Amino acid sequence: MAQTKERAPLEAATSKSANVEHNQGQDTTKQARLQGPKYPNLLAISQGGGASICTMAGWINATEEVFYKIIWGKEPLYLDEAKALSRYLGRPLDYLLSPTLTTTDPKDPRQREEMQKAVEEMGKILEALGPNPGHAYLWAYQTLRQALVEPVTLARYLAALDWMKFAKSTVQAEKTKRR
């Protein structure tokens, strides 16, 4: 990707907490394998957290191959591309660009309370949907329940909450339809 004035490299615009590492003559392929992805939350989103690699690549006008390279730090991510991903995914830039995979913490009392409420609400929604609520809604419920027991990626948890909102709107539409 060619760099233009409008598309300054993201590293120039990120905060100090982004932990930007500069390659000092090391083999980048080996380094990437040892360190993991540069943007683990983007990878988590592509692995069941709300959007496919193909979709995200399309949003930034790149191929899937280039997007994989971006995730692994072999291609730069430009500020306008990062902002587009943030806008389309509805997630903050600092989360998307974090060098650390963000997960839920079932031991945190505040998070646990929020997760318990989500499980209860999704359970009620599933009851309202009837005997065949749909695979995605069951997946969301299972993910929310799993988050109470063990950490899950924030991408997966947020995708489950998105499905819960959609299920809730489906129940509301059914109630309106029956009247």
trRosetta pair geometry for C-beta under 8 A, 3 or more apart (Angstrom, degrees):
i j d omega theta_ij theta_ji phi_ij phi_ji
1 7 7.7 -102 150 141 116 150
1 62 7.3 -45 -71 -103 128 108
1 66 7.2 96 -40 -160 109 138
1 75 6.8 84 11 -174 110 115
1 76 7.2 -120 63 61 119 90
1 78 7.3 -119 126 -26 144 124
3 7 6.0 -143 -148 93 54 98
3 8 7.4 55 -166 -118 105 32
3 9 6.7 -29 -121 -49 129 85
3 76 7.8 17 -82 66 109 148
3 78 7.6 171 -119 -97 76 122
4 7 4.8 65 48 27 82 98
5 8 7.3 -3 -173 -58 35 85
6 80 6.6 23 145 -39 90 143
7 78 4.3 -11 -172 -164 92 151
7 79 7.1 -179 -151 40 48 79
7 80 5.6 -74 -107 19 77 119
7 81 7.7 49 -143 -19 106 95
8 12 5.2 -73 153 59 116 137
8 13 6.5 112 97 -35 116 110
8 78 6.9 133 71 -152 33 89
8 79 5.8 15 66 3 82 123
9 12 5.4 99 75 -2 81 100
9 13 8.0 -178 102 4 49 89
9 76 4.9 -65 -130 -170 99 145
9 78 6.3 -81 -112 -107 34 66
9 79 7.7 82 125 -25 16 86
10 13 5.8 -75 -157 47 45 100
10 14 5.9 48 152 -37 82 107
10 76 6.5 174 18 178 92 91
10 77 4.8 -1 -9 90 146 80
10 78 5.9 -170 -43 -135 85 15
10 79 5.3 153 -99 -66 67 62
10 81 7.8 -78 -59 57 118 98
10 82 5.5 95 -110 -27 129 139
10 97 7.1 -155 168 -125 137 136
11 14 6.0 -48 -136 21 31 113
11 18 7.7 -168 -127 106 59 142
11 20 4.9 105 -137 -136 102 153
11 76 7.3 -81 -10 -139 102 109
12 79 7.8 -68 66 -46 90 121
13 79 4.8 52 24 -94 157 127
14 18 3.8 -3 156 -14 132 162
14 20 6.3 130 72 -46 135 121
14 97 6.3 -145 -116 148 123 147
15 18 5.6 130 63 -20 62 95
15 94 7.5 1 20 -109 127 104
17 94 7.8 21 88 -148 125 110
18 97 6.0 -28 -126 137 111 113
18 98 7.6 -126 -124 -113 62 36
18 99 6.6 109 -180 -25 52 105
19 99 4.6 -80 64 16 124 152
23 26 5.6 -123 -160 48 85 87
23 28 5.6 -29 -114 -84 152 96
23 31 6.8 178 -115 42 102 169
26 30 7.2 -112 162 71 95 105
26 31 5.1 89 122 -59 124 129
27 30 4.1 51 93 20 115 112
27 31 6.2 167 87 -16 58 89
28 31 5.3 -56 -138 42 33 115
28 32 6.0 37 161 -24 68 104
28 73 7.4 -141 -170 110 108 99
28 74 6.3 125 140 -108 129 81
29 32 6.0 -54 -149 33 26 109
29 33 6.7 25 153 -17 60 106
29 74 7.8 35 -86 -97 64 124
30 33 5.8 -56 -151 35 32 111
30 34 6.4 25 155 -15 66 109
31 34 5.9 -61 -148 39 29 108
31 35 6.0 3 164 1 67 118
32 35 6.3 -69 -134 50 25 95
32 36 7.7 -98 180 77 56 9
32 37 7.7 32 -168 -101 93 36
32 38 7.6 -52 -126 -38 95 89
32 72 4.9 53 -167 174 136 101
32 73 5.8 -170 -106 57 108 107
32 74 6.6 -25 -68 -54 156 96
36 40 6.3 10 144 -80 120 114
37 40 4.8 138 71 -80 110 62
37 42 7.6 -136 151 61 139 92
37 43 4.8 151 9 -28 174 143
37 71 5.0 -33 -154 155 123 87
37 72 5.3 -78 -122 -95 72 54
37 73 7.2 157 -168 -14 49 92
38 70 7.8 -106 61 155 123 47
38 71 6.6 166 47 163 83 33
38 72 6.2 92 2 172 92 15
38 73 3.3 120 -42 -60 134 102
38 99 6.6 -53 -169 -119 52 84
39 42 4.1 22 129 17 117 119
39 43 6.7 143 99 -17 71 85
39 70 7.1 -10 20 134 134 81
39 71 5.2 -102 58 -136 99 58
39 73 7.8 153 -8 -57 78 77
39 77 7.1 52 -43 -27 145 154
39 96 6.9 3 -163 160 118 65
39 97 6.3 -54 -117 -127 105 41
39 98 7.7 100 -140 61 62 46
39 99 7.6 -66 -90 -101 40 46
40 43 5.3 -53 -150 38 41 115
40 44 6.2 44 151 -22 70 103
40 98 7.5 -58 50 95 89 84
40 99 7.3 69 5 -180 100 33
40 100 6.9 -49 42 161 130 15
40 101 3.9 -77 124 -73 139 84
41 44 5.4 -47 -144 36 36 114
41 45 6.5 44 152 -24 64 100
41 95 5.9 -156 170 156 169 72
41 96 5.7 -140 94 -129 124 32
41 97 7.9 -43 47 0 122 15
41 98 5.7 64 -12 51 130 99
41 101 6.4 159 -65 -127 65 52
41 102 5.7 21 -92 18 117 100
41 153 7.7 161 -125 -173 65 112
41 154 7.1 -19 -130 61 108 108
41 155 6.0 157 -164 -52 72 115
42 45 5.6 -48 -150 31 33 115
42 46 6.7 30 152 -16 63 105
42 56 7.1 141 -165 180 101 164
42 70 7.8 -57 114 110 161 102
42 71 5.3 -142 93 -110 119 97
42 85 7.4 -19 -112 -176 113 151
42 96 6.0 59 -66 -166 90 81
43 46 5.8 -59 -153 37 33 109
43 47 6.4 17 153 -9 67 113
43 71 5.1 110 -66 -169 92 133
44 47 5.8 -67 -143 46 32 103
44 48 7.9 -59 178 59 59 74
44 49 5.0 54 134 -22 75 152
44 101 6.3 117 -44 -142 135 101
44 153 4.2 -157 -162 -177 138 154
44 154 7.5 75 116 53 150 65
44 155 3.9 153 121 23 105 143
44 156 6.8 -91 173 -28 104 85
45 49 3.9 -97 -119 85 39 117
45 50 5.3 -46 -158 49 88 97
45 51 5.6 5 153 45 107 86
45 56 7.3 96 106 -63 123 143
45 89 6.7 -23 -151 -135 152 140
45 91 7.8 -124 -91 3 139 160
45 96 8.0 -9 -22 -121 145 85
45 155 4.4 -130 -76 -145 60 135
45 159 7.9 148 -137 -55 65 119
46 49 7.1 -2 12 41 25 96
46 51 6.7 -43 -92 92 56 67
46 52 6.1 63 -146 -157 77 32
46 53 4.6 49 -145 -60 134 75
46 56 6.6 -82 -82 9 102 137
46 71 7.7 -59 6 -88 143 153
47 155 7.8 83 58 100 77 141
48 155 7.7 111 88 117 63 106
48 156 5.7 20 110 -105 100 96
48 159 6.8 -166 147 64 61 164
49 153 6.2 -71 -85 106 130 126
49 155 2.7 1 -151 148 151 107
49 156 5.1 -78 -94 -62 85 50
49 158 7.0 47 -169 59 92 95
49 159 4.9 -160 -158 -30 41 130
50 89 6.5 93 115 -145 137 93
50 155 6.4 -122 6 -175 106 87
50 158 6.9 -28 -50 99 135 98
50 159 4.3 -146 -61 -94 83 104
50 162 6.6 82 -111 22 108 156
51 55 4.6 -119 -173 85 95 131
51 56 5.2 107 125 -53 124 93
51 88 7.6 73 -93 125 160 109
51 89 6.2 -98 -5 -101 140 96
52 55 4.6 100 54 5 79 100
52 56 7.0 -153 92 0 42 85
53 56 6.0 -61 -146 43 29 105
53 57 5.9 32 156 -22 66 110
53 64 5.1 72 129 -142 113 95
53 67 5.5 156 -171 99 89 135
53 68 6.7 17 -154 -62 139 83
54 57 5.8 -56 -146 36 25 112
54 58 6.4 28 154 -22 61 107
54 64 5.5 -27 -89 -82 63 114
55 58 5.7 -56 -154 33 30 114
55 59 6.7 33 151 -23 64 102
56 59 5.6 -48 -152 28 37 115
56 60 7.0 9 158 2 65 103
56 67 6.0 126 98 -152 99 145
56 85 6.2 35 -153 -119 99 104
56 88 7.9 166 -116 89 64 135
56 89 7.7 15 -105 -62 102 116
57 60 6.5 -75 -156 49 31 91
57 62 4.7 -103 -161 82 81 83
57 63 6.0 -23 178 139 138 14
57 64 5.0 -115 -23 -82 165 47
57 66 6.8 120 -140 66 111 89
57 67 3.8 -102 -87 -35 97 140
58 61 7.3 28 -169 -79 34 35
58 62 8.0 -110 -59 49 19 56
59 84 5.3 170 153 141 99 113
59 85 6.2 120 105 -87 137 60
59 88 4.9 -100 -132 6 147 165
60 67 7.3 133 53 -95 122 100
60 81 4.0 49 -139 -144 124 100
60 84 5.6 151 -88 77 74 136
60 85 6.5 -14 -54 -52 114 94
62 66 4.1 -116 180 86 113 129
62 67 5.3 137 101 -56 124 83
62 70 7.3 53 128 -23 170 135
62 81 7.6 36 -23 -134 125 136
63 66 4.8 98 53 7 78 100
63 67 7.0 -140 96 -5 42 87
64 67 5.5 -56 -148 37 34 112
64 68 6.4 38 153 -20 67 101
65 68 5.9 -51 -153 32 30 111
65 69 6.6 30 149 -17 62 106
66 69 5.5 -55 -153 37 35 114
66 70 6.4 42 148 -25 67 101
66 75 5.7 -25 -164 29 75 175
67 70 5.4 -46 -150 30 36 116
67 71 6.6 39 151 -20 65 101
68 71 5.7 -52 -151 33 34 113
68 72 6.4 13 157 -1 66 111
69 72 6.1 -67 -144 50 30 99
69 74 4.1 -85 -162 74 87 105
69 75 3.9 67 118 -5 113 110
70 73 7.7 41 -180 -67 27 23
70 74 7.7 -82 -55 55 22 66
70 75 4.8 -54 -72 74 63 102
70 76 7.4 -14 -120 104 84 16
70 77 4.9 90 -162 -72 113 93
70 81 8.0 -106 -138 131 154 147
77 81 5.6 -129 -170 86 74 124
77 82 5.5 86 146 -62 113 98
77 97 7.6 -161 87 -111 145 100
78 81 4.6 89 61 8 80 107
78 82 7.0 -150 94 -8 39 87
79 82 5.6 -53 -145 36 32 111
79 83 6.3 31 156 -18 65 106
80 83 5.7 -52 -147 38 32 112
80 84 6.4 37 151 -23 63 104
81 84 5.6 -51 -150 33 32 113
81 85 6.6 33 152 -18 64 103
82 85 5.7 -52 -151 35 32 111
82 86 6.4 35 150 -20 64 106
82 93 5.9 65 151 -135 111 103
82 96 6.7 157 -160 101 88 132
82 97 6.3 17 -146 -67 132 120
83 86 5.5 -52 -147 36 33 115
83 87 6.2 35 154 -21 66 106
83 93 7.0 -20 -92 -86 56 121
84 87 5.7 -55 -147 36 30 112
84 88 6.2 18 160 -10 66 110
85 88 6.2 -61 -140 44 27 102
85 89 5.7 8 168 -2 66 118
85 91 8.0 -38 137 58 82 100
85 96 5.9 143 115 -164 122 157
86 89 6.4 -65 -133 48 19 98
86 90 8.0 112 169 -62 50 5
86 91 6.1 -111 -137 76 61 62
86 92 6.5 10 -145 -159 114 18
86 93 4.9 -33 -84 -69 145 72
86 96 5.9 -125 -82 1 82 148
87 90 7.7 14 174 -69 24 44
89 96 7.1 123 63 -87 148 127
91 95 5.3 -99 167 79 105 129
91 96 5.6 121 106 -55 115 100
91 158 7.3 78 -93 139 113 167
92 95 4.8 91 68 8 86 104
92 96 7.1 -161 96 -4 44 89
93 96 5.7 -61 -144 41 33 108
93 97 5.7 5 168 1 72 118
94 97 6.3 -67 -133 51 24 96
94 98 6.3 53 158 -59 61 92
95 98 5.9 -30 -150 -11 28 117
95 102 6.2 -47 -149 -1 89 158
95 154 7.2 -102 -160 101 122 145
98 101 7.9 163 104 -71 112 15
98 102 6.2 68 70 -41 154 107
101 153 6.4 -69 178 -120 106 98
102 153 7.0 81 82 -163 60 68
102 154 4.1 -21 111 5 103 133
102 155 7.7 112 68 -27 94 76
103 151 4.0 47 152 175 131 117
103 152 6.4 166 -154 82 90 22
103 153 5.6 -65 -102 -104 75 36
103 154 6.1 -143 -105 -33 18 76
104 111 6.0 165 -167 173 87 135
104 115 6.9 90 -174 -77 143 135
104 147 4.8 14 75 -155 161 107
104 151 5.4 177 68 -142 65 64
104 152 5.4 14 23 48 113 71
104 153 7.9 46 -5 100 80 7
104 154 6.3 137 -50 -86 70 65
104 157 5.2 106 -46 -60 125 157
105 108 4.2 66 98 -8 113 111
105 111 5.4 99 65 52 78 158
105 151 6.2 -2 -92 -97 44 102
106 111 7.1 -114 -100 106 25 112
106 112 5.6 76 -166 -95 55 95
106 115 6.9 -67 -112 49 76 162
106 147 6.3 167 -75 156 100 55
106 148 5.5 104 -130 -171 122 26
106 149 6.2 -139 -94 49 172 7
106 150 6.5 -41 0 -61 138 8
106 151 6.7 -133 -4 -66 90 54
107 112 7.2 -27 -169 -52 2 124
108 111 4.0 55 82 21 113 112
108 112 6.2 173 81 -18 54 87
109 112 5.6 -56 -140 37 27 113
109 113 6.3 31 160 -22 64 104
110 113 5.9 -53 -151 31 28 111
110 114 6.7 26 152 -14 62 107
111 114 5.7 -58 -152 39 34 112
111 115 6.1 32 153 -19 69 108
112 115 5.7 -55 -144 39 30 110
112 116 6.2 35 155 -23 65 105
112 148 6.8 85 -144 -133 80 73
113 116 5.8 -52 -146 33 28 113
113 117 6.6 30 154 -18 62 104
114 117 5.9 -55 -153 35 30 112
114 118 6.5 30 150 -19 64 106
115 118 5.6 -54 -150 36 34 113
115 119 6.4 37 152 -22 66 103
115 144 6.5 172 -165 -169 81 78
115 147 5.0 -138 -142 109 136 114
115 148 5.3 176 127 -77 127 76
115 157 7.9 -61 -108 -149 104 124
116 119 5.7 -51 -149 33 32 112
116 120 6.5 31 153 -17 64 106
116 148 6.5 87 -78 -106 69 122
117 120 5.8 -56 -149 38 31 111
117 121 6.2 29 155 -17 66 108
118 121 5.8 -55 -144 39 30 110
118 122 6.1 27 158 -16 65 109
118 144 5.0 -136 118 -148 109 130
118 160 7.8 84 158 118 134 109
118 161 6.4 -63 -139 -101 137 90
118 164 6.5 -95 -164 -74 94 175
119 122 6.0 -58 -145 40 26 107
119 123 6.3 33 153 -25 62 106
119 141 7.3 91 -140 -155 66 70
119 144 4.8 176 -84 132 72 114
119 145 5.5 100 -124 -81 121 66
119 148 6.4 -8 -45 -40 148 133
120 123 5.6 -52 -150 31 30 116
120 124 6.7 28 153 -16 63 103
121 124 5.8 -55 -154 35 33 110
121 125 6.4 34 149 -20 66 106
121 164 6.7 71 106 -176 110 130
121 168 7.8 -13 161 -81 111 121
122 125 5.4 -51 -146 36 36 115
122 126 6.3 41 153 -22 66 101
122 137 7.8 175 -165 -174 99 82
122 140 6.2 -148 -141 118 140 103
122 141 4.7 180 139 -100 128 81
122 144 5.5 134 17 36 154 159
122 164 5.0 -78 -90 -117 101 114
122 167 7.2 67 -135 71 77 149
123 126 5.8 -52 -150 33 30 112
123 127 6.7 33 151 -19 62 103
123 141 6.8 108 -74 -138 58 120
124 127 5.6 -51 -153 33 34 114
124 128 6.5 33 151 -18 65 106
125 128 5.6 -57 -150 38 33 112
125 129 6.4 34 151 -23 66 106
125 133 7.9 97 126 -146 80 139
125 137 7.3 -131 118 -161 113 122
125 164 6.7 149 25 -154 162 76
125 167 4.8 85 158 127 138 119
125 168 5.7 -76 -110 -80 133 66
125 171 5.8 -125 -144 -33 81 144
126 129 5.6 -54 -147 33 33 113
126 133 5.1 -60 -141 -62 73 165
126 137 6.3 156 -97 146 86 117
126 138 7.4 88 -119 -89 126 63
126 141 5.9 14 -53 -71 138 149
126 167 7.6 -13 -68 177 59 146
128 171 4.6 41 117 -131 135 128
128 174 7.8 156 152 67 100 138
129 132 7.9 -107 137 84 98 40
129 133 3.8 75 105 -116 139 93
129 134 7.2 -84 171 9 146 93
129 137 6.5 43 8 131 174 169
129 167 6.7 -58 -60 -165 136 103
129 170 7.0 32 -104 106 107 121
129 171 6.4 -87 -68 -82 76 95
130 133 6.7 160 62 -71 59 70
133 137 4.5 -96 138 83 112 139
133 138 6.2 135 76 -50 110 84
133 167 7.3 24 -180 -139 114 122
134 137 4.7 79 71 11 94 107
134 138 7.0 -168 92 -7 47 88
134 167 7.9 -163 55 -105 123 101
135 138 5.8 -61 -149 39 32 109
135 139 6.2 35 154 -22 68 106
136 139 5.5 -51 -147 35 32 115
136 140 6.5 36 152 -22 63 102
136 163 5.3 -147 153 -140 99 131
136 166 8.0 -21 120 82 130 135
137 140 5.6 -47 -149 31 34 114
137 141 6.6 35 152 -18 63 103
137 163 6.2 -170 -97 159 49 112
137 164 8.0 107 -137 -94 75 48
137 167 4.7 104 -116 -94 114 132
138 141 5.7 -53 -150 36 34 112
138 142 6.3 32 153 -17 66 107
139 142 5.8 -57 -147 39 30 110
139 143 6.2 31 155 -20 65 108
139 160 7.3 -133 122 -108 76 90
139 163 7.1 -11 79 113 94 176
140 143 5.7 -55 -147 36 29 112
140 144 6.3 29 155 -18 64 106
140 159 7.7 -133 -105 120 88 70
140 160 4.1 143 -145 -152 72 75
140 161 7.7 166 -158 -43 112 19
140 163 3.8 -147 -72 87 139 129
140 164 5.4 -177 159 -54 141 76
140 167 7.0 -151 57 -19 152 136
141 144 5.8 -55 -148 36 29 110
141 145 6.4 27 154 -15 64 108
141 160 7.9 -180 -31 -162 20 113
142 145 5.7 -56 -147 40 31 111
142 146 6.1 35 153 -24 65 107
143 146 5.5 -52 -145 34 30 114
143 147 6.5 37 153 -26 62 102
143 152 6.3 146 -167 176 85 171
143 156 5.8 -143 -153 154 131 100
143 157 6.6 -171 152 -100 111 48
143 159 7.6 -36 130 80 171 90
143 160 3.9 -147 86 -81 131 142
144 147 5.8 -49 -153 26 31 115
144 148 7.5 37 148 -23 58 97
144 157 7.5 101 -97 -140 58 75
144 160 5.3 -176 -51 147 83 141
144 161 7.8 111 -87 -68 109 65
144 164 7.3 63 -56 -61 142 133
145 148 5.9 -49 -165 21 40 114
145 149 7.3 22 147 -8 65 107
146 149 5.9 -69 -159 41 41 106
146 150 6.4 -42 172 49 78 88
146 152 5.7 80 109 -57 109 131
147 150 7.6 -89 -123 69 24 47
147 151 7.6 21 -139 -142 65 26
147 152 4.8 -77 -89 18 82 119
147 157 5.4 83 -93 -107 145 112
147 160 7.8 -156 -21 51 132 155
152 156 5.0 -94 157 79 111 126
152 157 5.4 134 90 -55 111 95
153 156 4.5 91 63 6 90 101
153 157 6.9 -160 93 -4 47 87
154 157 5.4 -55 -144 41 36 113
154 158 5.9 35 158 -18 70 107
155 158 6.1 -58 -146 39 24 107
155 159 6.4 26 154 -20 61 108
156 159 5.6 -54 -148 35 30 113
156 160 6.5 34 152 -21 63 103
157 160 5.7 -53 -153 33 32 113
157 161 6.6 31 149 -17 64 103
158 161 5.4 -49 -148 35 37 113
158 162 6.5 44 149 -23 65 100
159 162 5.5 -48 -150 32 35 115
159 163 6.6 35 150 -17 64 102
160 163 5.7 -52 -150 37 34 110
160 164 6.4 40 148 -24 64 102
161 164 5.3 -48 -148 32 36 117
161 165 6.6 40 151 -21 64 99
162 165 5.7 -51 -154 32 33 112
162 166 6.6 32 149 -16 64 105
163 166 5.5 -53 -147 39 36 113
163 167 6.2 41 151 -22 67 104
164 167 5.6 -51 -146 36 32 113
164 168 6.3 36 152 -22 63 104
165 168 5.6 -52 -150 34 31 114
165 169 6.6 28 152 -16 64 104
166 169 5.8 -54 -150 37 33 109
166 170 6.4 39 148 -24 64 104
167 170 5.4 -51 -151 32 34 116
167 171 6.6 36 151 -19 65 101
168 171 5.8 -50 -152 33 33 111
168 172 6.5 33 150 -17 64 105
169 172 5.4 -50 -147 37 37 114
169 173 6.3 41 152 -22 66 103
170 173 5.7 -52 -148 35 31 112
170 174 6.5 33 152 -20 63 104
171 174 5.7 -54 -151 34 32 113
171 175 6.5 34 151 -20 65 103
172 175 5.7 -53 -151 33 33 112
172 176 6.4 31 153 -16 65 107
173 176 5.7 -56 -149 39 32 111
173 177 6.1 37 152 -25 66 109
174 177 5.5 -53 -144 35 31 116
174 178 6.4 31 157 -22 64 105
175 178 6.0 -57 -151 31 29 110
175 179 7.2 34 152 -30 60 101
176 179 6.1 -51 -161 17 34 114
